[in-house]
Amino acid sequence: MEEKRTGCSNQEWLDGVYDKLLVKMKAECERIGTMIPYTTGKDGKYHDIEEGPWGIGFWTNGFWPGMLWQMYEATGDEEYRKAAVGVEERLDVLLRSPETVDHDAGFLFLLSSVANYRKTGDKDARRRGLMAASTLSARYNLDGRFIRAWNDEMAKMTEHFGGGDIRGWMIIDCMMNIPLLYWASEETKDPRFRKIAVNHAKTAQQYITRPDGSCNHIVAFDPDSGAYLNNPGGQGYESGSSWSRGQSWAVYGFALSYRHTGDETFLDTAKRCAHYCIANLAVNDWLPLVDFRAPAEPVKYDSTAAMCIACGLLEIAEHVSEHEKRFYIKAAYRILRACDAKFANWDPETDSIMTGGTFFYHDPTGENTEVPIIYADYYLIEAILRLKGKALFEW
């Protein structure tokens, strides 16, 4: 059926995209090196993150080295390893100023230091990963049984997410950070890290996910008592809506928690969230709206959500029966192929692969709406290499 509809089979498409990926990433590695990109500027080129407003501690800064480690795993090309290590050494400064790091220590150091250690056994990389895990675990709210999201200096930025005392905020994104704690627990044989991760995931199950598989972005608790307060709208359309990248964090994050713990409830939650995403993507030609419950107009897409959902589906596929496995892999292919057709730029002379990334729904400037964003490229690469059997497990 897929061959009749598109002119080529999934395998033919995959092989073709992989060949283009090899050319594109080789050119980007040579051009970008140890820069840390986030999005392209008005000139269409990547610029180092420290040249813009975000700085070295921005949560996306692990994705470029994550891409490099994936390509090193797939090709063995030493230039990828050298560039990845160079970026990791730049990120080391964050471990000497932990006030600049929030719950996104996982995104920063799983894809840089922990990936390095898993691949090479480098002791400095292990040290960085364990220091980052300690920083993350220190954010645990004992009474609320959750990991605090943002630091105080983010309060102004988060006003348009709903306002309130952010000391008691947990967000769905952190489901992708807690694998750092699972790794640290496995590495040190210290159960504290794992217990914090499990408790956080259980709280997310209770307060963030909904029975139909949709989820909140933010849940606010009293930071002193841990009592539930409300669920601010966050980066989606409004409170009670369904921000698609938040959905992707839930799909992939709960699947990863199942991988690390064997807790069947985590797999059940991942599948429920996945089915919600599949249903909403299928009615929109497998293209990702920024919010699945936003008004019909204006139409806003977010390719980053789609790429992460695809990876989450492929993760689920590793833990289910053969019949279910085919279902999840087929859905992942449909998402990847639809986004490749609409958003991909495979020209090796230009920066970024995936356009169509949107940081949050209510973007007052439009500068972060349907633009290239680095983590769309990371999850695209991970998905392609998973399907080719060449991926490095980085979570």
N, C-alpha and C positions, 0 to 999 in steps of 0.2 A: 504493500500500500504506500509506504513512504517513498519507494523508488518511483512509482507511477506518479505521485503527486509532485515530486521535486526534481526528478530526473537522475537522482543518484541515491544509492543506499546509504544508511548511516555509516557503514564502514568506509565507503568511498569518501563521504564527507569528512569523516574523522581523519583519514589519512591525508587528505588535501589540506585541512586546517593545520594539522601537525607540521606539514612541510612549510607552510607559510609562517607558522610560529617560530620555527628554527631560524628562518631568515630575519624575521622582524626582531626577535629578541637578541640575536647576535649583533645586529646594527644598533639596537638600543643600549646594549651593554657597553659597546665601544664608545657610544656617544655620551652616555650618562655616567657610567662608572660609579663612583662613590657619592654622587649627588643623591639627595633624598627627594624624589618628586611626589607631588600630590595631584595637581591638575595642570593642564597646559595654560599658559598665559595668553594674552591677547595676540601675541605673535605666533601662537600655535605650538610653542615649544615648552618643554619641561624646564622649570627653574628650581633651584634648591629651596627646600622648605624654610631654611633660615633667612632667605631673602624676602619672605612674605610675612604676613601677620601671625602665623601659627607657631613657628619656632621648633626647636629640636625635640620638645616633649610632646608634639602633637600625636594623637592616637594612631594615625595612619602610617607612621614612619617605619613600621616593621614590614610593610607589604612589599616594598621594592627588594630588600634582601630576601624576603620569602620567595619572590619570583626568581631571584638569582639562584637560590638553593634548589628550587624545583628544576631549573634548567641545568644546573650542575649534575643533579641526580640523573636527568634524562640523557645528557650528552657527555659528561665527563670533562667538559671544556674548563680548563683551569681559570680562564678569565672570569667566569661566573663566580667561582669560589673567591678569588682575590677581591673582586668588587664587593661581594657580600660581607667578607670579613672587614673590609674597609668601612662599610656602613656601620657594622656592629661596633667597631671601635669608636666611632663617633657617638653612638648611643650610650656608651659607657658612662658619659658625664651625668646621665640621668640617675645613675645609681649612687652618685655622690651628692645629689640634691633631690632627695625623695619627695620633697614638697612639690616638685614639678610633675610628679607622676600620680595618676589616679588609678581607677580600676582597670584602665586599658593597658596596664603593665603586661597583660597576656598578649594582646595584639603586638606590642612592641618587642617583646623578648622571646615569645614562642617562635616567631617567624625569623628571628635573627640568631640569638644565642643558642636557644634550645635546638633549633634546626641544625646549627653548626655542630653542636655537641653530638646530636644523634647521628650525623653523617661522618664526623671526623674524630670524635672523642676528645676534642680540645678541652683542656682543663679550665682555661680562662672563660671559655664559653659556658661551661657548667657553672662556674662561680657566678657569672652574670645572671644566669637563669635562676639559680637558687636565691640570690639577693633580690631579684625581681619578685619571686614567689613570696619571700618574706614580707616585702613591701605590700604586696596584694593582700596577704592574709591579715596584715595589721589593720586593714580597713573593715574588718568583720564587726558587725554590730551584734553584741552578745544576746541582747534581749529580742531584737527583731529577727535574728538568724539570717542576716543578709549582708552582702558586701556593699558598702557605700559606693555610689557612682562617682560623682564629681567633687572636686575641691572647691573651697569657698570662692576663689577668684572666678569661677565659672558662673557665679550667681547672676551676674548681669546678662551674660549671654543666654542663660536659660530662662530669662523672664518671659520670652515669647513662647516657651514650652508650657507655660501655665503658672509660673511663679511659685512661691512658697519656700520653706526652709529646706534647702537641698542637702542638709546634713543627714536627713532621713530618707533620701531617695535611693531606690534601686532601679535599674533599668534592664531590659531584656538583653541588651548588647553583652552584658557580663557573662552570659552563658557561653560566649566564645572566649572569654578570658579565663574562666575557671579550669580549663584543661592545663594551664600552667601549674595549678595546685595539684592536680592529679599526677602530673609528671614529677613534681617535687616530692610528693609522697612516695611514689614508686622508686624514685632515685635515692632517697634518703632512708626509706623504710620508716618514716615518721608519719603516723596516722593523722596528726593534727591538720595537715594541709588537706588531706582527703575529706576529713570530716567537715571542714569549713566549706569546701566545694559542694559536698552533698547537701548540707543544710541550706546553702544558698539556692541550689537547684530545686529543692523541695519547696522553699518559700516562693520561688518563681512559679512552680507548678500551681500553687494554691492561689496566688494573688495576681499573676501576670497572664497566664493562659486562661482561655475561656472554654466552656464545654464544646463549642462548635469548631474549635481549632484556631480561632482568631486570638489575638493577644493585645494587651496594653503595651505601650512603650515604657511608661514610667509608673511606678507605684510609690506613693509617699507614706512613710511611717513616722511616728513620733520618734525622734532620735534618742530620747531618753528612755521611754517605756517600751518602744518597739511596737506600739499599737498602730494598726492600720488607720490611715487618714483618708486618702483619696487616690485617684489615678489621673494626674495631669495629662494633657493632650500630647505633649512631646513633639516629635518630629513628623508626626502624621497630620491628618486634617484637623482632628479634634479629639477630645476625650471620648473614648468608646468607639473610635474608628479603627482602622486596621492598616497601619503603616507597613508597607511591604518589606522594607529591609528589616524591620523588627520581626516580622514573620520569618524572614530568612534566618535571623539569629536563633529563633526558637527551633526551627526545623533542624538546623545543623548542630546547634548547641546541645539540645537534648539527646540527639543521636550520639554525640561525642560523650556525653555523660553516661549513656548506656555502655558505650565501648569501654570506658574506664572503670565502670562499677558492676556491670551485669544486672543492674536494677531494671526489671522489665517495665516498671512504670515510666521510666525515662524514654524507653523505646516507644511505648504506647503514646506518650505525649508527642514525641517527634513525628510519629505517623499521623496523628490527628491534625497537627499543624501542617504537615505536608499535604494532606488531603484537602485541607482548606485552601492552601496555595494553588494546588493543581486545579481545583474547581474554578478558582478565580482567574487563573492564567488561561485556562482552556477557552473561556468565553471571550477572551481578548486576543485571540490568535497567538497565544503563548507569549505575549509581550507584557512586561511588568509595569503596571501603573504604580505611582508613588504610594498611593493609599487605595486599598481595595474597596473602601467605603466612602471615598470622596465623591463629590458631585460629578456628573457626567462631563461637565465642562468647567474649566479647561482640562484638556487631556494632558497629563504630565506622566512621563515615564521615568523609571529608575533601573538602568541596566545592572547596577551593583546588586540590587535585590535578587534579580533573576540569576546572576552568576552564583551567588551564595546559595540560593535555593537548590540549584542544580547540584552543587557539591554536597549539600545536605541529603538530597535524594540518593546520590551515589553512596554516601555513608550508610544510610538506612539499608540500601540494597545489599550491603555486606553482612547484614545481620538477620536476614529473613529467608523464607523458603524460596526455592527456584521460581515458583510461579509469581510470588510477590516481587522478587528481584527483577524479573522482566518488566513488570509494571513500572517500577521506579526508574529503571534505566531508560525505558522508552519515554517517560515524561521528561527526564533530564535531557535527552537528545532533542526533544521538541523545543524545549526552552532554549537550549544552546543554539540550535539551528535558526530559530526565529530571530534571536538577538544577533547572531552573526550576519544574517541577511539585512537587518535594519541598522545596526549600530557599529559593526566592525570596520576598522580601517587597517588594512594589512600593508600599506605602503611603508617599506622599511626606511624611507627617508624622513618620515614624520614620526612624532612622538605619540605614544598611547595606541592601544588597540581598540578598546571599547569606548565609544561615546555614549551619550544618553544617561549619564549618571546624575542623580539629584540628591543633594545632601539632606534637605528637609523640605516639606511641602510648602510652607509659608516663607519662601525666600524673598525678602523685601527688595533685593537688588537684582535677582535673576542670574547673578554670576555663578551660582552653584546649582543651577537647574539645567538638566540635560547637557552635561559637559563630560569630558573625560575625567574619570576619577580612578586613582591608582588601584584601589582594591577591587574594582570590576575586572581589571586585567589579572590581578592575582588569582581570583576565583575562577576566571576563565581558564587560565593556565593550569591550575590544579585540576579542574574538571577534565580538560583535554588529556592531561597526563594520567589521570586516574583511568580514563577509558582506554588509554594506550598501554596501561600496566607499567608506567614509567615514573609514577609520582613518588615523591618523598613524603612520608607522613609527618606533618609539622604540628599536629594538634595533640 
